[in-house]
Amino acid sequence: MPSLQKTSPAQDPPVVCPTRRDEVAAAGSELIGGPIGRRALLGAGQLTPVRVVVLVALGMFALGMVQKLPCYNWAWFRGSTSQYTHACYSDIPHLFTGRGFAEGLVPYFDRVGGDIPFLEYPVLTGLFMQVAAWLTPGGDVTAQERAFWMVNAGLLMVCAAVLAVCVARTHRRRPWDGLLVALAPAVALTATINWDLLAVALTAAALLVWSRSRPLATGVLLGLATAAKFYPALLLVPLLLLCWRAGKWRAFGTALLGAAGAWLLVNLPVLVFATDGWKQFYVFSTDRNVDFGSVWLLISQLTGEQMRPETANYWALFLMMLAVAGLAYLAFNAPRRPRLAQLVFLIVAAFVLVNKVYSPQYVLWLVPLAALARPRWRDFLVWQGCEVLYFFAIWFYLAYTSGPSKQGLPTDGYQFAIVLHVLGTLYLCAVIVRDILVPDRDGVRRDGSDDPSGGVLDGAEDVFVLGRAAHPARHAAPAVEGTRVDWGLPPRE
């Protein structure tokens, strides 16, 4: 068992303050008056930490909308390169006409023109788009495209608020970690490019309710998230591994059934009555050529040979299987059971890295997971810096390749940006793996906590471990207020 040594409660306040534990957060706080004082009344008054996080998130979202103003005013509608040179591109206004919403076509049931016969998005995202189209007022096409983007931006702002609340509340004693999401520049820049925030918010809500030991609600939310985007289904893998190690089979089974039921409830009507339209997302994902941002595009450009979709699918699947094997090794061999957020980040990051395409908005998938898995401002900002550089690089590269004047970022520069994005993500993966293998380096566990987002896993005994994890006194234990925990050491009298 771990040894416990009493410390002063003043040294370990109920709410963890980043400015007291993170040197980068402390330095950044000088802009608003400096680190919080020892006598501050934490959580007092109307501006609680969660409310502050939400207000900051909404403010940053609004700044992201302002960044899109050149496109909203004219660049989406005049020429092909202006929306790239101003780095304000969005799929939303273009798909209003390109996927038949302007003509009143019903997604999945009605065919649209072009190479893609039906809407190529999962069903819940298609429903989100259809609701936004219903709310879009009439007028000429340009006015409708502007209004469609604005309506979607309003709905996505609600998703951003939900995301901020969920991240701030997942770790009960660490609400200020939500500021990592709220202040993330990549979120402000990419939030209104596409509809990914819907799935991201649902996934964050699933992690929140799991932290409250509600596996059925977790499964339902994960099923809905998977009905909006595929990647949330990956969260079932770390849930399986950690529940296996802790022997929490009932909780995992409940979550799995809830996810399957919610996914079927959303998908089954479209699957039965519009089978061809329902399949379009999966057909498109399978047949899609290697595209922007992926390592496969980098390999194709460097070798001068276009990689076939089948080859990229094979290698992506093989590498994901290796990633799952590595995740299983960490789950069963780590000296302490890894935190759920750590394994979730690693598997989603692996999927991002091996995917055939890396659209700029895919960074939204990782931001809340990074805030929960590695809430250290230095590492988070290093990664965000790489992602922001990639965000501008892809638009300037598209300006270079699509414009007759060849103004923008040439191929060599874009290839460097891809490498930078990959290295930044791998860096964050590396420090998270280090935290798993050396739990003393994990800032979340510094106060003696086990897994604040673990729900039924938090403080649970291990029942299945391998390797060095099989040694005694390595299992998880609940945090004790006002104590210091020396994990893995013999008990003190």
RODO-2510 file (C-alpha; in nm, 4 decimals, decimal comma):
residues 493
     n   res          X          Y          Z
     1     m     0,0000     0,0000     0,0000
     2     p     0,1214     0,3584    -0,0511
     3     s     0,2532     0,5473     0,2443
     4     l     0,0696     0,8591     0,3550
     5     q     0,2297     1,1607     0,5131
     6     k     0,0164     1,4437     0,6438
     7     t     0,0694     1,7856     0,4959
     8     s    -0,0971     2,1171     0,5480
     9     p    -0,4307     2,1571     0,3674
    10     a    -0,3169     2,5028     0,2561
    11     q    -0,0473     2,3362     0,0477
    12     d    -0,3023     2,1317    -0,1447
    13     p    -0,6152     2,3409    -0,2101
    14     p    -0,9435     2,1793    -0,3180
    15     v    -0,9056     2,3254    -0,6683
    16     v    -0,5720     2,2785    -0,8446
    17     c    -0,4394     2,6148    -0,9606
    18     p    -0,2149     2,5937    -1,2698
    19     t    -0,0347     2,9177    -1,1797
    20     r     0,0966     2,7469    -0,8659
    21     r     0,2155     2,4305    -1,0403
    22     d     0,2930     2,5238    -1,4006
    23     e     0,5694     2,7742    -1,4709
    24     v     0,4343     2,8612    -1,8153
    25     a     0,0847     2,9214    -1,6760
    26     a     0,2365     3,1358    -1,4003
    27     a     0,4329     3,3445    -1,6505
    28     g     0,1298     3,3859    -1,8768
    29     s    -0,0876     3,4956    -1,5849
    30     e     0,1198     3,8140    -1,5522
    31     l    -0,1005     3,9563    -1,8273
    32     i    -0,4010     3,9436    -1,5925
    33     g    -0,2360     4,0248    -1,2615
    34     g    -0,0071     3,7329    -1,1881
    35     p    -0,0475     3,3948    -1,0152
    36     i    -0,3323     3,3437    -0,7733
    37     g    -0,2511     3,4328    -0,4143
    38     r    -0,2397     3,1990    -0,1173
    39     r    -0,5418     3,3643     0,0459
    40     a    -0,7635     3,3707    -0,2630
    41     l    -1,1153     3,2358    -0,2200
    42     l    -1,1208     2,9734    -0,4939
    43     g    -1,4575     2,9301    -0,6665
    44     a    -1,6186     3,2150    -0,4744
    45     g    -1,8518     3,4616    -0,6450
    46     q    -2,0352     3,4348    -0,9749
    47     l    -1,7278     3,3767    -1,1939
    48     t    -1,6580     3,0164    -1,1056
    49     p    -1,3764     2,8398    -1,2953
    50     v    -1,6200     2,6602    -1,5276
    51     r    -1,7993     2,9828    -1,6161
    52     v    -1,4709     3,1601    -1,6839
    53     v    -1,3603     2,8759    -1,9101
    54     v    -1,6882     2,8890    -2,1047
    55     l    -1,6708     3,2675    -2,1468
    56     v    -1,3124     3,2454    -2,2726
    57     a    -1,4074     2,9632    -2,5117
    58     l    -1,6943     3,1669    -2,6544
    59     g    -1,4693     3,4703    -2,6902
    60     m    -1,2069     3,2717    -2,8781
    61     f    -1,4775     3,1168    -3,0974
    62     a    -1,5988     3,4682    -3,1836
    63     l    -1,2420     3,5690    -3,2731
    64     g    -1,2284     3,2687    -3,5042
    65     m    -1,5433     3,3910    -3,6747
    66     v    -1,3847     3,7334    -3,7173
    67     q    -1,0855     3,5642    -3,8802
    68     k    -1,3260     3,4286    -4,1448
    69     l    -1,4645     3,7742    -4,2296
    70     p    -1,2654     3,8229    -4,5553
    71     c    -1,4180     3,5027    -4,6880
    72     y    -1,7634     3,5802    -4,5516
    73     n    -1,7612     3,9185    -4,7230
    74     w    -1,6272     3,8142    -5,0619
    75     a    -1,3434     3,5568    -5,0858
    76     w    -1,5693     3,2488    -5,0850
    77     f    -1,7477     3,3814    -5,3920
    78     r    -1,4762     3,5474    -5,6045
    79     g    -1,2085     3,3256    -5,7514
    80     s    -1,0493     3,0174    -5,6033
    81     t    -0,7317     3,1480    -5,4399
    82     s    -0,8480     3,4417    -5,2267
    83     q    -1,0006     3,2128    -4,9641
    84     y    -0,6621     3,0406    -4,9397
    85     t    -0,4417     3,3481    -4,9281
    86     h    -0,6628     3,4862    -4,6491
    87     a    -0,6562     3,1457    -4,4712
    88     c    -1,0319     3,1606    -4,4149
    89     y    -1,1584     2,8646    -4,6180
    90     s    -1,4628     2,6695    -4,4952
    91     d    -1,6431     2,3694    -4,6406
    92     i    -1,9757     2,4893    -4,5045
    93     p    -2,0842     2,7529    -4,7604
    94     h    -1,9578     2,5494    -5,0557
    95     l    -2,1459     2,2355    -4,9536
    96     f    -2,4724     2,4273    -4,9209
    97     t    -2,4971     2,4241    -5,2992
    98     g    -2,2595     2,1346    -5,3675
    99     r    -2,4661     1,8823    -5,1686
   100     g    -2,8122     1,9949    -5,2720
   101     f    -2,9284     2,1898    -4,9667
   102     a    -2,9911     2,4966    -5,1822
   103     e    -3,2294     2,2905    -5,3977
   104     g    -3,4071     2,1379    -5,0999
   105     l    -3,2711     1,7865    -5,1593
   106     v    -3,2948     1,5422    -4,8685
   107     p    -2,9555     1,4004    -4,7586
   108     y    -2,9028     1,0285    -4,8316
   109     f    -3,2397     0,9962    -5,0072
   110     d    -3,1872     1,2339    -5,3008
   111     r    -2,8962     1,2120    -5,5404
   112     v    -2,6741     1,5125    -5,5974
   113     g    -2,4702     1,5920    -5,9056
   114     g    -2,1010     1,5309    -5,9460
   115     d    -1,8687     1,2438    -5,8654
   116     i    -2,0224     1,1900    -5,5197
   117     p    -2,3874     1,0857    -5,5677
   118     f    -2,4955     1,1249    -5,2034
   119     l    -2,3915     1,3213    -4,8977
   120     e    -2,0614     1,1714    -4,7776
   121     y    -2,1030     1,2441    -4,4056
   122     p    -2,2284     1,0198    -4,1223
   123     v    -2,5986     1,0353    -4,0481
   124     l    -2,5989     1,2567    -3,7381
   125     t    -2,3764     1,5124    -3,9096
   126     g    -2,6109     1,5035    -4,2075
   127     l    -2,9039     1,5725    -3,9742
   128     f    -2,7109     1,8643    -3,8227
   129     m    -2,6525     2,0058    -4,1711
   130     q    -3,0182     1,9584    -4,2641
   131     v    -3,1389     2,1414    -3,9524
   132     a    -2,9049     2,4300    -4,0364
   133     a    -3,0439     2,4330    -4,3918
   134     w    -3,4008     2,4518    -4,2570
   135     l    -3,2982     2,7505    -4,0438
   136     t    -3,1334     2,9276    -4,3380
   137     p    -3,3491     3,2105    -4,4764
   138     g    -3,4180     3,2497    -4,8463
   139     g    -3,2577     3,4877    -5,0939
   140     d    -3,0035     3,4656    -5,3715
   141     v    -2,7480     3,1854    -5,3603
   142     t    -2,4662     3,3991    -5,2205
   143     a    -2,6846     3,5346    -4,9404
   144     q    -2,8023     3,1843    -4,8567
   145     e    -2,4459     3,0504    -4,8443
   146     r    -2,3494     3,3291    -4,6050
   147     a    -2,6564     3,2623    -4,3909
   148     f    -2,5940     2,8857    -4,3948
   149     w    -2,2416     2,9399    -4,2640
   150     m    -2,3676     3,1810    -3,9988
   151     v    -2,6399     2,9430    -3,8800
   152     n    -2,3907     2,6581    -3,8613
   153     a    -2,1450     2,8809    -3,6766
   154     g    -2,4139     2,9573    -3,4190
   155     l    -2,4913     2,5891    -3,3695
   156     l    -2,1219     2,5020    -3,3531
   157     m    -2,0738     2,7742    -3,0913
   158     v    -2,3178     2,5833    -2,8731
   159     c    -2,1017     2,2738    -2,9284
   160     a    -1,7953     2,4756    -2,8270
   161     a    -1,9663     2,5815    -2,5032
   162     v    -2,0631     2,2199    -2,4281
   163     l    -1,7057     2,1124    -2,4989
   164     a    -1,5642     2,3745    -2,2612
   165     v    -1,8031     2,2750    -1,9814
   166     c    -1,7306     1,9038    -2,0220
   167     v    -1,3522     1,9398    -2,0193
   168     a    -1,3585     2,1803    -1,7236
   169     r    -1,5774     1,9454    -1,5191
   170     t    -1,4262     1,6063    -1,6080
   171     h    -1,1429     1,6387    -1,3557
   172     r    -1,3305     1,7689    -1,0524
   173     r    -1,0276     1,9324    -0,8910
   174     r    -0,8749     2,0663    -1,2125
   175     p    -1,1389     2,2866    -1,3807
   176     w    -0,8775     2,5351    -1,4975
   177     d    -0,7351     2,2757    -1,7363
   178     g    -1,0346     2,3654    -1,9512
   179     l    -0,8509     2,6859    -2,0393
   180     l    -0,6190     2,4769    -2,2548
   181     v    -0,9176     2,4053    -2,4780
   182     a    -1,0710     2,7510    -2,4475
   183     l    -0,7491     2,9321    -2,5423
   184     a    -0,6250     2,6832    -2,8019
   185     p    -0,5524     2,8866    -3,1184
   186     a    -0,6111     2,5860    -3,3416
   187     v    -0,9680     2,5583    -3,2106
   188     a    -1,0463     2,9211    -3,2948
   189     l    -0,8969     2,8824    -3,6430
   190     t    -1,0637     2,5534    -3,7382
   191     a    -1,3959     2,5460    -3,5489
   192     t    -1,6083     2,6604    -3,8458
   193     i    -1,4248     2,4833    -4,1279
   194     n    -1,6448     2,1761    -4,0992
   195     w    -1,8858     2,0053    -3,8583
   196     d    -1,6324     1,8159    -3,6442
   197     l    -1,7184     2,0096    -3,3281
   198     l    -2,0449     1,8159    -3,3015
   199     a    -1,8643     1,4834    -3,2581
   200     v    -1,5949     1,6441    -3,0413
   201     a    -1,8542     1,7869    -2,7990
   202     l    -2,0389     1,4545    -2,7769
   203     t    -1,7114     1,2720    -2,7119
   204     a    -1,6177     1,5172    -2,4368
   205     a    -1,9630     1,4679    -2,2826
   206     a    -1,9087     1,0910    -2,2914
   207     l    -1,5811     1,1274    -2,1014
   208     l    -1,7511     1,3540    -1,8477
   209     v    -2,0327     1,1113    -1,7682
   210     w    -1,7855     0,8199    -1,7543
   211     s    -1,5928     1,0144    -1,4906
   212     r    -1,9205     1,0241    -1,2937
   213     s    -1,9482     0,6417    -1,3137
   214     r    -2,2399     0,6362    -1,5581
   215     p    -2,1401     0,3759    -1,8193
   216     l    -2,4787     0,3579    -1,9916
   217     a    -2,4897     0,7329    -2,0553
   218     t    -2,1283     0,7107    -2,1701
   219     g    -2,2176     0,4461    -2,4245
   220     v    -2,5168     0,6395    -2,5547
   221     l    -2,3075     0,9533    -2,6032
   222     l    -2,0269     0,7568    -2,7697
   223     g    -2,2806     0,5982    -3,0039
   224     l    -2,4168     0,9396    -3,0969
   225     a    -2,0650     1,0740    -3,1442
   226     t    -1,9789     0,7814    -3,3722
   227     a    -2,2954     0,8547    -3,5691
   228     a    -2,1493     1,2015    -3,6304
   229     k    -1,7864     1,1010    -3,6968
   230     f    -1,6094     0,7661    -3,6960
   231     y    -1,3196     0,8357    -3,4589
   232     p    -1,5177     0,8302    -3,1260
   233     a    -1,5667     0,4535    -3,1720
   234     l    -1,1948     0,4192    -3,1001
   235     l    -1,2578     0,5143    -2,7363
   236     l    -1,4056     0,1689    -2,6788
   237     v    -1,0572     0,0176    -2,7159
   238     p    -0,8947     0,1929    -2,4163
   239     l    -1,2171     0,1401    -2,2186
   240     l    -1,1912    -0,2325    -2,2897
   241     l    -0,8236    -0,2519    -2,1919
   242     l    -0,8593    -0,0561    -1,8679
   243     c    -1,1785    -0,2350    -1,7633
   244     w    -0,9983    -0,5633    -1,8349
   245     r    -0,7116    -0,4663    -1,6056
   246     a    -0,9513    -0,3533    -1,3313
   247     g    -1,2033    -0,6329    -1,3825
   248     k    -1,4872    -0,3875    -1,4556
   249     w    -1,6522    -0,6001    -1,7218
   250     r    -2,0057    -0,5014    -1,6340
   251     a    -1,9306    -0,1309    -1,6781
   252     f    -1,7638    -0,1921    -2,0140
   253     g    -2,0442    -0,4171    -2,1350
   254     t    -2,3028    -0,1561    -2,0394
   255     a    -2,1120     0,1153    -2,2248
   256     l    -2,0692    -0,1071    -2,5302
   257     l    -2,4384    -0,1925    -2,5461
   258     g    -2,5334     0,1711    -2,4982
   259     a    -2,3012     0,2770    -2,7810
   260     a    -2,4301     0,0100    -3,0186
   261     g    -2,7924     0,0889    -2,9373
   262     a    -2,7554     0,4656    -2,9834
   263     w    -2,5621     0,4232    -3,3087
   264     l    -2,8248     0,1859    -3,4460
   265     l    -3,1107     0,4116    -3,3380
   266     v    -2,9675     0,6956    -3,5453
   267     n    -2,8461     0,4942    -3,8433
   268     l    -3,1089     0,2238    -3,8865
   269     p    -3,3850     0,4363    -4,0468
   270     v    -3,1469     0,5695    -4,3110
   271     l    -2,9825     0,2299    -4,3557
   272     v    -3,3190     0,0644    -4,4237
   273     f    -3,4855     0,3291    -4,6394
   274     a    -3,1831     0,4866    -4,8147
   275     t    -2,9178     0,2163    -4,8202
   276     d    -2,7123     0,3621    -5,1044
   277     g    -2,7047     0,7049    -4,9427
   278     w    -2,6130     0,5592    -4,6048
   279     k    -2,3215     0,3656    -4,7539
   280     q    -2,1758     0,6748    -4,9213
   281     f    -1,9676     0,7791    -4,6188
   282     y    -1,8049     0,4360    -4,5916
   283     v    -1,7549     0,3983    -4,9667
   284     f    -1,6036     0,7456    -4,9877
   285     s    -1,3709     0,6779    -4,6929
   286     t    -1,2517     0,3501    -4,8425
   287     d    -1,2048     0,4687    -5,2016
   288     r    -1,0649     0,8128    -5,1226
   289     n    -0,7173     0,8825    -5,2565
   290     v    -0,4379     0,9857    -5,0221
   291     d    -0,4926     1,3519    -4,9548
   292     f    -0,3626     1,6650    -4,7847
   293     g    -0,1652     1,6435    -4,4621
   294     s    -0,1120     1,2669    -4,4530
   295     v     0,2196     1,0859    -4,4395
   296     w     0,0996     0,8906    -4,7425
   297     l     0,0797     1,2091    -4,9479
   298     l     0,4292     1,2969    -4,8300
   299     i     0,5564     0,9556    -4,9384
   300     s     0,3808     0,9852    -5,2740
   301     q     0,5311     1,3279    -5,3410
   302     l     0,8809     1,2249    -5,2369
   303     t     0,8778     0,9049    -5,4430
   304     g     0,6941     1,0538    -5,7391
   305     e     0,4454     0,7652    -5,7431
   306     q     0,0814     0,8079    -5,6450
   307     m    -0,0052     0,5599    -5,3701
   308     r    -0,3157     0,3604    -5,4461
   309     p    -0,6064     0,3886    -5,1966
   310     e    -0,5971     0,0124    -5,1372
   311     t    -0,2293     0,0278    -5,0433
   312     a    -0,2814     0,3197    -4,8074
   313     n    -0,5812     0,1415    -4,6486
   314     y    -0,3722    -0,1692    -4,5904
   315     w    -0,0827     0,0144    -4,4289
   316     a    -0,3124     0,2343    -4,2218
   317     l    -0,4933    -0,0733    -4,0879
   318     f    -0,1642    -0,2518    -4,0175
   319     l    -0,0220     0,0473    -3,8306
   320     m    -0,3427     0,0895    -3,6302
   321     m    -0,3191    -0,2750    -3,5264
   322     l     0,0358    -0,2109    -3,4101
   323     a    -0,0852     0,0947    -3,2196
   324     v    -0,3559    -0,1100    -3,0471
   325     a    -0,0950    -0,3725    -2,9544
   326     g     0,1240    -0,0984    -2,8081
   327     l    -0,1747     0,0389    -2,6199
   328     a    -0,2447    -0,3057    -2,4755
   329     y     0,1170    -0,3333    -2,3636
   330     l     0,0915    -0,0015    -2,1819
   331     a    -0,2443    -0,0893    -2,0300
   332     f    -0,1270    -0,4193    -1,8813
   333     n     0,2426    -0,3549    -1,8132
   334     a     0,2496     0,0018    -1,6802
   335     p     0,3463     0,0205    -1,3110
   336     r     0,0124     0,1890    -1,2432
   337     r    -0,2996     0,1546    -1,4508
   338     p    -0,2867     0,4353    -1,7114
   339     r    -0,5458     0,7079    -1,6897
   340     l    -0,8298     0,6782    -1,9383
   341     a    -0,7576     1,0155    -2,0998
   342     q    -0,3983     0,9111    -2,1662
   343     l    -0,4892     0,6007    -2,3638
   344     v    -0,7733     0,7777    -2,5425
   345     f    -0,5388     1,0501    -2,6647
   346     l    -0,2837     0,7939    -2,7836
   347     i    -0,5282     0,5877    -2,9897
   348     v    -0,6936     0,8908    -3,1517
   349     a    -0,3504     1,0419    -3,2240
   350     a    -0,2444     0,7150    -3,3877
   351     f    -0,5561     0,7242    -3,6053
   352     v    -0,4831     1,0836    -3,7036
   353     l    -0,1236     1,0026    -3,7964
   354     v    -0,1978     0,6973    -4,0133
   355     n    -0,5121     0,8325    -4,1804
   356     k    -0,5184     0,8940    -4,5570
   357     v    -0,6007     1,2597    -4,5014
   358     y    -0,5370     1,5165    -4,2310
   359     s    -0,7822     1,7998    -4,2727
   360     p    -0,6945     2,1081    -4,0618
   361     q    -1,0046     2,0699    -3,8434
   362     y    -0,8983     1,7215    -3,7313
   363     v    -0,6905     1,8922    -3,4636
   364     l    -1,0221     1,9485    -3,2835
   365     w    -1,0386     1,5752    -3,2119
   366     l    -0,7194     1,5908    -3,0083
   367     v    -0,7403     1,9239    -2,8243
   368     p    -0,9757     1,8188    -2,5391
   369     l    -0,8006     1,4832    -2,5086
   370     a    -0,4628     1,6556    -2,4811
   371     a    -0,5963     1,8880    -2,2105
   372     l    -0,7081     1,5874    -2,0049
   373     a    -0,4129     1,3608    -2,0788
   374     r    -0,1248     1,6078    -2,0443
   375     p    -0,2381     1,9368    -1,8846
   376     r     0,1017     2,1071    -1,9103
   377     w     0,1055     2,4415    -2,0876
   378     r     0,4564     2,4097    -2,2323
   379     d     0,3917     2,0789    -2,4079
   380     f     0,0441     2,1857    -2,5152
   381     l     0,1704     2,5118    -2,6670
   382     v     0,4578     2,3384    -2,8484
   383     w     0,2058     2,1076    -3,0132
   384     q    -0,0364     2,3916    -3,0855
   385     g     0,2437     2,5898    -3,2485
   386     c     0,3046     2,3028    -3,4901
   387     e    -0,0666     2,2771    -3,5689
   388     v    -0,1098     2,6502    -3,6280
   389     l     0,1848     2,6500    -3,8682
   390     y     0,0293     2,3569    -4,0516
   391     f    -0,3047     2,5403    -4,0671
   392     f    -0,1520     2,8311    -4,2574
   393     a     0,0762     2,6059    -4,4622
   394     i    -0,2044     2,4059    -4,6218
   395     w    -0,3904     2,7185    -4,7373
   396     f    -0,0794     2,8820    -4,8786
   397     y     0,0071     2,5544    -5,0514
   398     l    -0,3396     2,5406    -5,2076
   399     a    -0,2969     2,9017    -5,3181
   400     y     0,0332     2,8041    -5,4799
   401     t    -0,1077     2,4995    -5,6625
   402     s    -0,4452     2,6436    -5,7681
   403     g    -0,3424     2,9944    -5,8762
   404     p    -0,1836     3,0802    -6,2111
   405     s     0,0760     3,3120    -6,0507
   406     k     0,2189     3,0395    -5,8227
   407     q     0,2074     3,2678    -5,5213
   408     g     0,2069     3,0829    -5,1928
   409     l     0,3935     2,7965    -5,0328
   410     p     0,5731     2,5583    -5,2705
   411     t     0,5693     2,1825    -5,2317
   412     d     0,8910     2,1625    -5,0294
   413     g     0,7541     2,4054    -4,7738
   414     y     0,4282     2,2156    -4,7442
   415     q     0,6137     1,8895    -4,6960
   416     f     0,8060     2,0504    -4,4102
   417     a     0,4726     2,1555    -4,2542
   418     i     0,3448     1,7960    -4,2710
   419     v     0,6598     1,6726    -4,0988
   420     l     0,6204     1,9445    -3,8354
   421     h     0,2601     1,8412    -3,7679
   422     v     0,3633     1,4756    -3,7352
   423     l     0,6561     1,5547    -3,5058
   424     g     0,4435     1,7807    -3,2857
   425     t     0,1817     1,5094    -3,2391
   426     l     0,4484     1,2445    -3,1766
   427     y     0,6102     1,4712    -2,9173
   428     l     0,2872     1,4939    -2,7211
   429     c     0,2424     1,1170    -2,7528
   430     a     0,5957     1,0638    -2,6211
   431     v     0,5500     1,2710    -2,3049
   432     i     0,2176     1,0985    -2,2353
   433     v     0,3794     0,7551    -2,2734
   434     r     0,6557     0,8706    -2,0378
   435     d     0,3916     0,9735    -1,7830
   436     i     0,2363     0,6278    -1,8099
   437     l     0,5662     0,4448    -1,7633
   438     v     0,6882     0,6843    -1,4922
   439     p     0,3685     0,7826    -1,3046
   440     d     0,5570     1,0217    -1,0766
   441     r     0,5945     1,2527    -1,3791
   442     d     0,2182     1,2715    -1,4308
   443     g     0,1022     1,6116    -1,3076
   444     v    -0,2568     1,4967    -1,2607
   445     r    -0,1435     1,2332    -1,0101
   446     r     0,0928     1,4620    -0,8231
   447     d    -0,1593     1,5233    -0,5440
   448     g    -0,2248     1,1522    -0,4927
   449     s    -0,5165     1,1216    -0,7347
   450     d    -0,5545     0,8043    -0,9347
   451     d    -0,7699     0,8728    -1,2417
   452     p    -1,0087     1,1686    -1,2014
   453     s    -1,1732     1,0848    -1,5346
   454     g    -1,1760     0,7101    -1,4678
   455     g    -1,5182     0,6772    -1,3095
   456     v    -1,5510     0,3156    -1,1940
   457     l    -1,1797     0,2742    -1,2661
   458     d    -1,0749     0,5495    -1,0259
   459     g    -0,9139     0,3861    -0,7231
   460     a    -1,0012     0,0331    -0,8388
   461     e    -0,7790    -0,2652    -0,7662
   462     d    -0,6012    -0,4373    -1,0539
   463     v    -0,7120    -0,7926    -1,1334
   464     f    -0,5097    -0,8573    -1,4511
   465     v    -0,1593    -0,7231    -1,5067
   466     l     0,1545    -0,8352    -1,6881
   467     g     0,5273    -0,7780    -1,6550
   468     r     0,6472    -0,5341    -1,3935
   469     a     0,2914    -0,4279    -1,3174
   470     a     0,2464    -0,7662    -1,1448
   471     h     0,4574    -0,6483    -0,8489
   472     p     0,2661    -0,5588    -0,5338
   473     a     0,1821    -0,2052    -0,4189
   474     r     0,1507    -0,0791    -0,7740
   475     h    -0,2262    -0,0695    -0,8066
   476     a    -0,4291     0,2458    -0,7981
   477     a    -0,5621     0,4011    -0,4801
   478     p    -0,7937     0,6931    -0,4184
   479     a    -0,6619     1,0388    -0,3537
   480     v    -0,6616     1,1508     0,0078
   481     e    -0,7121     1,5176     0,0772
   482     g    -0,4235     1,6833     0,2572
   483     t    -0,1773     1,3972     0,2078
   484     r     0,1290     1,3227     0,0064
   485     v     0,1370     0,9796    -0,1555
   486     d     0,4625     0,7936    -0,2203
   487     w     0,3524     0,5323    -0,4716
   488     g     0,5226     0,1951    -0,4671
   489     l     0,7132     0,2473    -0,1404
   490     p     0,6732     0,0315     0,1715
   491     p     0,4165     0,1670     0,4182
   492     r     0,5353     0,3923     0,6980
   493     e     0,4329     0,3400     1,0560
***
